[in-house]
Amino acid sequence: MSRFWSRVVGTLTPYVPGEQPKIANLIKLNTNENPYPPSHKVLAAIQAELGADAARLRLYPDPNADLLKAAVARLHGVTSQQVFVGNGSDEVLAHVFMALLKHEAPILFPDITYSFYPVYCGLYGVDYVTVPLADDFSIDPADYMQANGGIIFPNPNAPTGRLLGLAAIERILKANPDSVVVVDEAYVDFGGETAISLVDRHDNLLVVHTLSKSRSLAGLRVGFAVGHPALIEALERVKNSFNSYPLDRLAIAGAVAALDDAEHFERTRQAVIATRDTLTAELQSLGFDVLPSAANFIFARHPQRDAAQLAQALRERSIIVRHFRLPRIDQFLRITVGTDAECKALTQALRGILG
Ligand SMILES: Cc1ncc(COP(=O)(O)O)c(C=O)c1O
């Protein structure tokens, strides 16, 4: 606390990202990054944008990132007017809370979900009500048929990895024609079907994507949203009241190249999916209960072992996974799917720890 702080700063409970330790030879399975490098076309595009003398860095980037919006539009069969881009999907989501979810009635999201949502609510003064997931950690669309100022959930959900089908999402959309329904598809490429196909039928749907996971670009900070042009205009109004240039030149160039490289995308996501299935079977053979995952991470608990102690024992063996000290999930570990070798090292370490 300081007398220089504004009133709101003292009330904030900021988000705590998974750690990025500066330790060599660590097996890092804690922040759902992709274990494979991005397409080599990303590097080529960034180098081309830089040029021999980086002279273009003198100039501001395109404030509208038109080339990137066009790449998203091409990929998903929509128009550029239906696309918003931002500095990581976290920034896109922040603008969504300000532009589309701040109303009189409280918004709804699951009790177990991406822990940034309540943080944005605190920052922007958005009231919320959490909706308990079912006992099997699935989202029940019937729970979202109550009065609300908006709805947001990740699909697949984080940190559970559980997927909701498009028919269930459409039920939620139809039951809430006067609320914006935000589907945060950060992990959808690892096993789900995108709801972008529904945006032309539902003017209350906004789908949010990131290039941090399936495009291996967490370090470049690029995310986007697709929805009705009126929703996009609201986001542009907030963005242009905040930062005109959220995406730098290198990020725009690299992101376009990543979205255009279908072959690299397909190969790496299939590799992650295959490793996830092997890791699931291995963990089950070690006695873990594993939730069905459509994401690039696994959410698992061991009936006889305390999750915090397991996480600590792994850490002592230079493997880090994520443990949340939160109600209902404090006996779970969230394990990012790494390379085959990393996942093998993990299961070997667990075998040693479990005895
Ligand atoms: C559900 C969900 N949404 C959004 C994000 C943010 O992704 P980024 O800001 O890297 O695009 C994450 C990151 O882990 C996430 O888990």
PDBQT file of the ligand as one rigid body, heavy atoms in Angstrom, charges set to zero:
ROOT
HETATM    1  C1  LIG A 401      -8.013 -20.520 -21.207  1.00  0.00    +0.000 C 
HETATM    2  C2  LIG A 401      -6.940 -19.557 -21.576  1.00  0.00    +0.000 A 
HETATM    3  N1  LIG A 401      -7.267 -18.451 -22.221  1.00  0.00    +0.000 NA
HETATM    4  C3  LIG A 401      -6.339 -17.544 -22.578  1.00  0.00    +0.000 A 
HETATM    5  C4  LIG A 401      -5.010 -17.736 -22.280  1.00  0.00    +0.000 A 
HETATM    6  C5  LIG A 401      -4.018 -16.653 -22.629  1.00  0.00    +0.000 C 
HETATM    7  O1  LIG A 401      -3.216 -16.949 -23.680  1.00  0.00    +0.000 OA
HETATM    8  P1  LIG A 401      -2.286 -15.849 -24.374  1.00  0.00    +0.000 P 
HETATM    9  O2  LIG A 401      -2.434 -14.561 -23.619  1.00  0.00    +0.000 OA
HETATM   10  O3  LIG A 401      -0.916 -16.401 -24.315  1.00  0.00    +0.000 OA
HETATM   11  O4  LIG A 401      -2.809 -15.722 -25.766  1.00  0.00    +0.000 OA
HETATM   12  C6  LIG A 401      -4.611 -18.883 -21.610  1.00  0.00    +0.000 A 
HETATM   13  C7  LIG A 401      -3.184 -19.091 -21.274  1.00  0.00    +0.000 C 
HETATM   14  O5  LIG A 401      -2.747 -19.989 -20.672  1.00  0.00    +0.000 OA
HETATM   15  C8  LIG A 401      -5.606 -19.822 -21.237  1.00  0.00    +0.000 A 
HETATM   16  O6  LIG A 401      -5.278 -20.926 -20.554  1.00  0.00    +0.000 OA
ENDROOT
TORSDOF 0
